Amino acid sequence: MEFIGHILLAIFVALIVLAALTFGFVLLIWFVAFAVAVSAIVMLRAWWRRWWFLYSSRDRRTPHRKSPTVTDADWRDISDEE
């Protein structure tokens, strides 16, 4: 009977070690997946911001908009004045 107890104890310890390793590997996989997802989100955010800047700053002259007017003015050079 004591022999069966030792075998069952060894099986139990092996199952606990296997579960701990499996849980550890699962946590490692989750952390790696989370890190990859966060880095992808950061890259997409930077790409989106660049794209939005280019989209919002493009020239949008359409027929219903007036062209900018240039105002003529007199000017003088003030670079030598004190």
Backbone as JSON, one array per atom type, in Angstrom:
{
  "sequence": "MEFIGHILLAIFVALIVLAALTFGFVLLIWFVAFAVAVSAIVMLRAWWRRWWFLYSSRDRRTPHRKSPTVTDADWRDISDEE",
  "N": [[0.82, -1.19, 0.0], [1.98, 1.17, 0.72], [3.76, 1.52, -1.32], [2.09, 2.07, -3.53], [1.1, 4.51, -2.7], [3.44, 6.07, -2.85], [3.85, 6.03, -5.62], [1.49, 7.28, -6.51], [1.89, 9.75, -5.27], [4.19, 10.62, -6.64], [3.15, 10.81, -9.22], [1.26, 12.82, -8.74], [2.92, 14.98, -8.0], [4.34, 15.25, -10.39], [2.26, 16.0, -12.09], [1.55, 18.45, -10.92], [3.95, 19.9, -11.33], [4.01, 19.84, -14.13], [1.63, 21.27, -14.67], [2.33, 23.73, -13.55], [4.5, 24.48, -15.19], [3.18, 24.55, -17.64], [1.3, 26.56, -17.14], [3.08, 28.65, -16.71], [4.29, 28.84, -19.25], [2.06, 29.52, -20.71], [1.47, 32.02, -19.59], [3.8, 33.35, -20.41], [3.43, 33.28, -23.18], [1.1, 34.82, -23.34], [2.08, 37.31, -22.39], [3.99, 37.92, -24.37], [2.31, 38.06, -26.61], [0.72, 40.23, -25.83], [2.66, 42.27, -25.72], [3.4, 42.37, -28.43], [0.95, 43.15, -29.54], [0.58, 45.68, -28.35], [2.81, 47.08, -29.38], [2.16, 47.0, -32.09], [-0.17, 48.54, -32.08], [0.88, 51.0, -31.29], [2.57, 51.55, -33.48], [0.65, 51.68, -35.54], [-0.81, 53.86, -34.61], [1.05, 55.95, -34.84], [1.39, 55.87, -37.63], [-1.22, 56.48, -38.43], [-1.46, 59.09, -37.41], [0.48, 60.47, -38.98], [-0.66, 60.06, -41.52], [-3.13, 61.38, -41.18], [-2.25, 63.99, -40.74], [-1.09, 64.59, -43.24], [-3.39, 64.3, -44.81], [-5.11, 66.26, -43.76], [-3.7, 68.59, -44.23], [-3.54, 68.96, -46.91], [-3.85, 70.52, -50.19], [-6.85, 71.98, -50.76], [-8.27, 73.24, -52.82], [-11.16, 73.99, -54.37], [-13.8, 74.38, -56.84], [-15.78, 76.03, -55.6], [-14.43, 77.51, -53.77], [-12.65, 80.53, -53.1], [-9.67, 81.75, -54.64], [-6.64, 82.52, -52.92], [-5.98, 85.94, -52.25], [-3.57, 88.32, -53.32], [-2.14, 91.0, -51.77], [-1.01, 94.07, -52.81], [1.65, 96.1, -51.67], [3.54, 98.86, -50.4], [6.99, 98.66, -49.69], [9.92, 98.73, -47.64], [13.41, 98.53, -47.07], [14.5, 97.52, -44.0], [16.68, 96.52, -42.79], [19.15, 97.75, -42.33], [18.62, 99.75, -40.56], [18.68, 101.27, -37.31]],
  "CA": [[0.0, 0.0, 0.0], [2.86, 2.33, 0.77], [4.33, 1.63, -2.65], [1.08, 2.74, -4.37], [1.08, 5.9, -2.24], [4.6, 6.75, -3.43], [3.61, 6.19, -7.06], [0.47, 8.32, -6.66], [2.52, 11.01, -4.89], [5.07, 11.0, -7.75], [2.27, 11.26, -10.31], [0.68, 14.1, -8.33], [3.97, 16.0, -8.09], [4.61, 15.44, -11.81], [1.14, 16.77, -12.64], [1.67, 19.82, -10.42], [5.06, 20.53, -12.04], [3.56, 20.03, -15.51], [0.65, 22.36, -14.68], [3.05, 24.97, -13.3], [5.23, 24.81, -16.4], [2.21, 24.92, -18.67], [0.78, 27.88, -16.78], [4.16, 29.6, -16.95], [4.42, 29.03, -20.68], [0.86, 30.25, -21.17], [1.68, 33.41, -19.21], [4.83, 33.89, -21.29], [2.8, 33.5, -24.49], [0.2, 35.98, -23.21], [2.88, 38.54, -22.29], [4.56, 38.19, -25.69], [1.21, 38.51, -27.48], [0.34, 41.57, -25.39], [3.71, 43.19, -26.16], [3.28, 42.52, -29.88], [-0.26, 43.93, -29.82], [0.82, 47.08, -27.97], [3.73, 47.69, -30.35], [1.42, 47.2, -33.34], [-1.08, 49.68, -31.88], [1.7, 52.22, -31.29], [2.97, 51.8, -34.86], [-0.53, 52.11, -36.3], [-1.16, 55.2, -34.15], [1.98, 56.88, -35.49], [1.06, 55.9, -39.05], [-2.49, 57.2, -38.56], [-1.22, 60.52, -37.19], [1.14, 61.0, -40.17], [-1.63, 60.07, -42.61], [-4.12, 62.43, -40.91], [-1.61, 65.29, -40.97], [-1.0, 64.8, -44.68], [-4.75, 64.45, -45.33], [-5.73, 67.51, -43.33], [-2.95, 69.75, -44.69], [-3.43, 68.98, -48.37], [-4.45, 71.66, -50.86], [-8.24, 71.62, -51.02], [-8.93, 74.24, -53.66], [-12.26, 73.46, -55.18], [-14.42, 75.49, -57.57], [-16.57, 76.95, -54.78], [-13.54, 78.3, -52.91], [-11.91, 81.6, -53.75], [-8.23, 81.67, -54.54], [-6.12, 83.55, -52.02], [-5.65, 87.18, -52.94], [-2.29, 88.91, -52.94], [-2.3, 92.44, -51.58], [0.2, 94.83, -53.13], [1.95, 97.1, -50.65], [4.87, 99.46, -50.49], [7.88, 98.1, -48.7], [11.23, 99.34, -47.58], [14.4, 97.68, -46.41], [14.79, 98.05, -42.65], [17.74, 95.71, -42.19], [20.27, 98.59, -41.92], [18.18, 100.77, -39.61], [18.92, 100.92, -35.9]],
  "C": [[0.87, 1.26, 0.0], [3.51, 2.58, -0.59], [3.38, 2.37, -3.6], [0.98, 4.21, -3.98], [2.25, 6.7, -2.81], [4.41, 7.0, -4.92], [2.58, 7.29, -7.28], [1.03, 9.69, -6.29], [3.44, 11.52, -6.01], [4.24, 11.49, -8.93], [1.68, 12.62, -9.97], [1.71, 15.23, -8.46], [4.3, 16.29, -9.56], [3.49, 16.26, -12.46], [1.2, 18.23, -12.18], [2.79, 20.56, -11.15], [4.66, 20.8, -13.5], [2.56, 21.18, -15.61], [1.35, 23.71, -14.45], [3.83, 25.41, -14.53], [4.29, 25.27, -17.51], [1.65, 26.3, -18.39], [1.82, 28.96, -17.03], [4.34, 29.88, -18.44], [3.23, 29.79, -21.25], [0.99, 31.73, -20.8], [2.73, 34.07, -20.1], [4.23, 34.2, -22.67], [1.87, 34.7, -24.43], [0.98, 37.29, -23.14], [3.49, 38.91, -23.64], [3.47, 38.69, -26.64], [0.77, 39.93, -27.11], [1.37, 42.6, -25.85], [3.64, 43.43, -27.67], [2.06, 43.37, -30.23], [-0.05, 45.41, -29.47], [1.76, 47.76, -28.95], [3.04, 47.91, -31.69], [0.47, 48.39, -33.22], [-0.3, 50.98, -31.91], [2.15, 52.56, -32.71], [1.8, 52.3, -35.7], [-0.95, 53.52, -35.89], [-0.26, 56.24, -34.8], [1.68, 56.99, -36.98], [-0.22, 56.69, -39.28], [-2.29, 58.7, -38.39], [-0.52, 61.14, -38.39], [0.16, 61.11, -41.33], [-2.64, 61.2, -42.4], [-3.53, 63.81, -41.13], [-1.52, 65.57, -42.46], [-2.39, 65.02, -45.29], [-5.32, 65.82, -44.98], [-4.98, 68.73, -43.84], [-2.83, 69.8, -46.21], [-4.15, 70.19, -48.95], [-5.87, 71.27, -51.28], [-8.95, 72.66, -51.87], [-9.96, 73.57, -54.54], [-12.94, 74.62, -55.87], [-15.21, 76.47, -56.7], [-15.71, 77.76, -53.81], [-12.86, 79.37, -53.73], [-10.41, 81.33, -53.62], [-7.75, 82.75, -53.58], [-5.72, 84.79, -52.82], [-4.32, 87.71, -52.42], [-2.49, 90.42, -52.88], [-0.97, 93.12, -51.89], [0.4, 95.91, -52.07], [3.33, 97.67, -50.92], [5.75, 98.85, -49.4], [9.2, 98.84, -48.74], [12.14, 98.44, -46.78], [14.74, 98.28, -45.06], [15.95, 97.29, -42.01], [18.92, 96.56, -41.73], [19.89, 99.63, -40.88], [18.48, 100.3, -38.19], [17.68, 101.08, -35.09]]
}
